[in-house]
Amino acid sequence: MIGLSVTRYEALDPASAEGQAWERLVASSETSGFMQSLHWAAFKARRGFRVLHLGLHDEGRLMGGLLGYAAPRRHAAGVLVAPDGPVLTWQDAALAREGLRLLLEAAERCAPAYEAQALQIEPRLAVPRPPLLRNFRRAPLDLLPTETLYLDLTRDPEDLLAAMHPKARYNIRLARRRGVVVGETADPAAVHRFYPLVAAAGQRDDFFVEPRGFFAALADALCPAGLARFLFAEHEGATLAAMLLLTYGTRATYLYGGVANHGRYLMAGYALQWAAMLAARQTGCRVYDFYGYEPTGTPDHLYANFSRFKRQFGGTPQQIIGAHTYSFVNSLADAVIRAAHEVYRP
């Protein structure tokens, strides 16, 4: 571990050799994901976030790092957040501990420029929390769902269907018999067709939906890079359901979606999910992530209605450790001093 070192990147181009090396590293990591991609960083930058990119090297070879995001400047006290990160060799505790120590030191040195007093990490590590995070505290807010449902896409389509609840299998076939067809596009302009369906679903089912500009920036950053596509289920020219599907590395993620109020009897939502699974499988994905799941059937849970639908497709529940925060001592001390100056200033 003597050879470990940290490099700070400035606006790394995904097409450069270093950018491609970063993307390969993140895409191959089971404990990371698309939010550590340079393309996601570009999306966050479009939304006004400041990006810190640290690479961890072992004698010149890239073997870890993190992308941290600081919110637009609104106040002096802030947090650098690294959803899906940091990227580390977590299975090697000694190597991960040393790599994490170096990344924390580098992040703290950079913190003043980002007005950050802490670093929040959120790797996709299965519970329980590893001992090397003993100096981190549990964050009050998770950016990733701590519970989700993974579907194994390595099985043949017929095996996937056989593993589903009979209702899901029946409704997939029913939608096909009734003439529901699913198309897909990577054209960012499709966001204007997609958004009204998602907004209407949010209003009907009482869940928060980001503004149209959020989805437009997301599509502009991710669709041309091949990370995102829109899927639409139609019947006789009417759009009945829509989805934004992300594919990164070997994992596909059902990130956002909505079903129209009309034509519910046509079961377009089932046709849409099945088409998304087949599309993800064709791109080489091995896992389909339903992105948010309540496994016990608790009726008042935020994900209760979604989960009743999702569990019909089979899959295995997953639980990750959630977001954890490390406070920068020097930054906290500086914040206290600034506050004291404000209070006692003549």
WOWODA-V483575 format. One record per residue. N is the residue number from 1. D_LAST is the distance of its C-alpha to the last C-alpha in Angstrom with 2 decimals. Layout:
n->{N N}
d_last->{D_LAST D_LAST}
This chain:
n->{1 2 3 4 5 6 7 8 9 10 11 12 13 14 15 16 17 18 19 20 21 22 23 24 25 26 27 28 29 30 31 32 33 34 35 36 37 38 39 40 41 42 43 44 45 46 47 48 49 50 51 52 53 54 55 56 57 58 59 60 61 62 63 64 65 66 67 68 69 70 71 72 73 74 75 76 77 78 79 80 81 82 83 84 85 86 87 88 89 90 91 92 93 94 95 96 97 98 99 100 101 102 103 104 105 106 107 108 109 110 111 112 113 114 115 116 117 118 119 120 121 122 123 124 125 126 127 128 129 130 131 132 133 134 135 136 137 138 139 140 141 142 143 144 145 146 147 148 149 150 151 152 153 154 155 156 157 158 159 160 161 162 163 164 165 166 167 168 169 170 171 172 173 174 175 176 177 178 179 180 181 182 183 184 185 186 187 188 189 190 191 192 193 194 195 196 197 198 199 200 201 202 203 204 205 206 207 208 209 210 211 212 213 214 215 216 217 218 219 220 221 222 223 224 225 226 227 228 229 230 231 232 233 234 235 236 237 238 239 240 241 242 243 244 245 246 247 248 249 250 251 252 253 254 255 256 257 258 259 260 261 262 263 264 265 266 267 268 269 270 271 272 273 274 275 276 277 278 279 280 281 282 283 284 285 286 287 288 289 290 291 292 293 294 295 296 297 298 299 300 301 302 303 304 305 306 307 308 309 310 311 312 313 314 315 316 317 318 319 320 321 322 323 324 325 326 327 328 329 330 331 332 333 334 335 336 337 338 339 340 341 342 343 344 345 346}
d_last->{51.91 51.21 51.47 48.67 45.91 43.33 43.15 40.44 42.12 40.75 42.29 45.64 48.58 50.81 53.85 53.11 54.76 51.52 50.71 54.20 53.92 50.73 52.41 55.50 53.46 51.55 54.64 56.67 54.20 55.04 51.55 49.77 50.24 49.55 45.75 45.80 47.89 46.69 47.88 45.61 42.75 43.72 43.62 40.12 38.98 40.47 38.35 35.16 34.81 33.96 36.74 36.79 40.36 41.31 44.94 46.38 49.34 52.01 53.41 52.82 54.03 51.62 51.69 48.43 44.90 42.57 41.12 37.62 35.95 32.27 31.50 30.25 26.53 24.84 22.14 20.97 23.04 26.73 30.18 32.98 36.16 39.64 42.24 45.73 44.20 44.03 47.55 48.90 52.27 51.50 55.08 54.55 51.94 51.45 51.08 48.76 46.55 46.23 45.71 43.00 41.21 41.25 40.07 37.14 36.12 36.45 34.58 31.63 31.55 31.50 29.07 25.83 27.61 28.39 25.05 27.28 26.68 30.33 33.85 36.16 39.86 42.86 46.19 49.39 50.28 52.58 51.53 51.00 47.82 48.71 47.51 45.70 42.98 42.16 38.59 38.01 37.20 38.84 36.80 36.30 37.82 40.90 41.46 45.16 47.50 48.07 51.62 53.95 57.64 59.38 62.79 65.05 66.22 68.62 71.28 73.81 73.12 75.95 74.50 71.08 72.77 74.83 71.74 70.12 70.49 73.66 71.68 69.65 72.82 74.61 71.83 71.53 75.25 75.18 72.62 74.82 77.94 76.26 75.33 71.63 70.78 67.63 66.46 63.56 61.62 58.89 58.11 54.37 55.35 56.93 53.49 54.15 57.24 55.62 52.44 54.06 56.04 53.09 50.95 53.85 54.38 50.74 50.95 54.28 53.47 49.82 48.07 45.12 46.08 43.79 43.77 46.48 44.19 43.66 47.42 47.98 45.61 47.24 50.70 49.86 48.61 51.17 54.41 55.22 54.56 57.15 54.80 54.98 57.64 58.20 61.19 62.69 65.44 67.64 70.66 72.77 69.93 67.28 64.30 64.04 61.54 59.14 57.38 55.04 56.49 54.83 57.00 55.47 57.36 59.82 57.74 57.84 55.19 55.66 52.12 52.32 55.21 56.47 59.76 60.67 61.48 64.95 67.78 66.54 70.19 70.62 68.44 66.65 63.79 66.33 67.86 64.43 63.57 66.98 66.76 63.32 64.73 67.68 65.51 63.20 66.26 67.68 64.58 65.03 62.52 63.55 61.11 60.12 56.75 56.42 52.63 51.71 54.16 54.49 57.43 58.20 58.82 56.02 56.26 52.62 51.21 49.32 52.13 55.04 56.77 56.32 57.58 60.77 61.59 60.59 62.52 65.75 65.74 65.90 63.60 61.87 58.58 55.85 52.74 49.93 47.06 44.32 40.82 39.04 35.52 34.39 30.69 29.34 27.72 25.70 24.43 23.48 21.57 19.67 18.88 17.57 15.26 13.99 13.58 11.68 9.16 8.98 8.76 6.24 3.83 0.00}
